Amino acid sequence: MTFDSGPRPQRSSGLTEFILAPNPGPMSLDGTNSYLLQTPGHSSLVVVDPGPLDETHLNALAGAGVVELILVTHRHADHTAGAARLHELTGAPVRAADPSHCHGGGEPLVHGEAIRAAGLEIAVLATPGHTSDSVCFHLAADGDHGSVLTGDTVLGRGTTVLDYPDGTLGDYLASLDRLKALGPATVLPAHGPVLPSLEAIARDYRMHREERLAQIRAALDRLGQDAFVGEVADAVYSDVGPSVRRAAELSVAAQLEYLRGGGNPDRSGRGETVG
């Protein structure tokens, strides 16, 4: 893959490179990693997560080669905002689990299907939790242990926010178990650096969630079982700054729903809903 100008791709695995989108922030870390998937020597490629609607970034993706297919891991704008424009630039169809983010005749993604494009076989894994439509893409032939493009289900740094009520903790824990079963595959996250061993990372993520649940149980013991989301967030996430406070409240809401078995945790103490 060569470029005459603009951002240049960085190697992330044997079959993938990425171009970092210019959208850094508290939730997107350094920015969105837009991945380029290609069999060495093959004439076409697949783009995963086009990222924001930024012409320089999208032109770099379009100029990477013959784009055969565009895939999206989930509905959030830092992954999808540029998808329709990249379709215009390349003519490639866009596929996502959510039909509203499919373009150019792209069909919605289905769990368990095997996509064949750019000389690759890409397995689709439904991994709801961060959002209800989150999917991961498994490249079993990428190196000794394969690789998995995890979107925001597993990040390269920090932990994943559950976009409650669309994303739920029960779904997320099941998704982590699904990913853990893939063993020591390379983790290709949509934000942050590449990581080794999906099995180990998924195990650590699950342990972190269990620790947070224990903290919330302890907070409820102190505050009362009907404590508001904001009160619990104050107790459990007292160290977070204003820029990620909303994310902390969403995580608390998701964990309260999980602990209360589908009850109504969406009370902030101000008569407003959280999530």
MOZI-V773997 format. One record per backbone hydrogen bond with DSSP energy under -1.0 kcal/mol. NH is the residue of the N-H (numbers start at 1). CO is the residue of the C=O. E is the energy in kcal/mol with one decimal. If there is no record, write none. Layout:
nh-><NH/NH>
co-><CO/CO>
e-><E/E>
This chain:
nh-><10/12/13/17/18/19/21/23/25/29/31/33/34/35/36/37/38/39/42/45/46/47/48/49/51/54/58/59/60/61/62/63/64/68/70/71/72/79/80/81/82/83/86/87/88/89/90/91/94/95/101/102/103/106/109/112/113/115/117/120/122/123/124/125/127/129/135/136/137/138/139/142/143/147/148/149/150/153/156/163/164/166/167/172/173/174/175/176/177/178/179/180/181/182/183/185/186/187/188/190/195/198/199/201/202/203/204/205/206/207/208/209/210/211/212/213/214/215/216/217/218/219/220/221/222/223/224/227/229/232/233/234/235/236/237/240/244/248/249/250/251/252/253/254/255/256/257/258/259/260/262/267/268>
co-><18/16/16/36/10/34/32/21/29/25/28/190/19/48/17/46/15/118/39/66/37/69/35/71/79/52/54/55/56/57/58/59/61/45/93/47/95/76/76/77/51/80/82/83/84/85/86/87/103/70/98/99/94/103/96/124/110/122/120/117/115/138/113/136/134/131/73/125/149/123/147/139/141/139/186/137/188/150/191/130/162/163/163/168/169/170/171/172/173/174/175/176/177/179/180/183/146/195/148/151/187/185/183/197/198/199/200/201/202/203/204/205/206/207/208/209/210/211/212/213/214/215/216/217/218/219/220/224/267/228/229/230/231/232/233/237/241/244/245/246/247/248/249/250/251/252/253/254/255/256/257/265/272>
e-><-2.8/-2.0/-1.8/-1.9/-2.1/-2.5/-3.0/-1.7/-2.0/-1.3/-2.3/-3.2/-2.2/-2.0/-3.2/-3.3/-2.1/-1.6/-2.8/-2.4/-2.4/-2.4/-2.3/-3.0/-1.7/-1.9/-2.8/-2.7/-1.7/-1.9/-2.7/-2.0/-1.3/-3.0/-2.3/-3.1/-1.7/-2.2/-1.6/-2.3/-2.8/-2.2/-2.4/-2.2/-1.9/-2.2/-1.9/-3.3/-2.5/-2.7/-2.2/-1.8/-1.3/-1.3/-1.6/-2.8/-2.0/-3.2/-1.4/-2.4/-3.2/-2.4/-2.4/-2.6/-2.5/-1.8/-2.2/-2.6/-1.9/-2.7/-3.1/-1.6/-1.4/-1.8/-2.5/-2.9/-1.3/-2.2/-2.8/-2.3/-2.5/-1.0/-1.9/-2.0/-2.8/-1.7/-2.2/-2.5/-1.9/-1.9/-2.4/-2.6/-1.3/-2.0/-1.7/-1.2/-2.5/-3.3/-2.8/-2.4/-2.0/-2.2/-2.0/-2.2/-3.1/-1.8/-2.3/-2.7/-2.2/-2.2/-2.4/-2.1/-2.2/-2.2/-2.4/-2.4/-2.0/-2.0/-2.5/-2.5/-2.1/-2.2/-2.6/-1.9/-1.5/-3.1/-2.5/-1.7/-2.9/-2.1/-2.7/-2.2/-1.5/-2.7/-2.6/-1.5/-1.3/-2.0/-2.2/-2.1/-2.2/-2.4/-2.7/-2.3/-2.2/-2.8/-2.3/-1.8/-2.5/-2.7/-2.5/-1.7/-1.5>
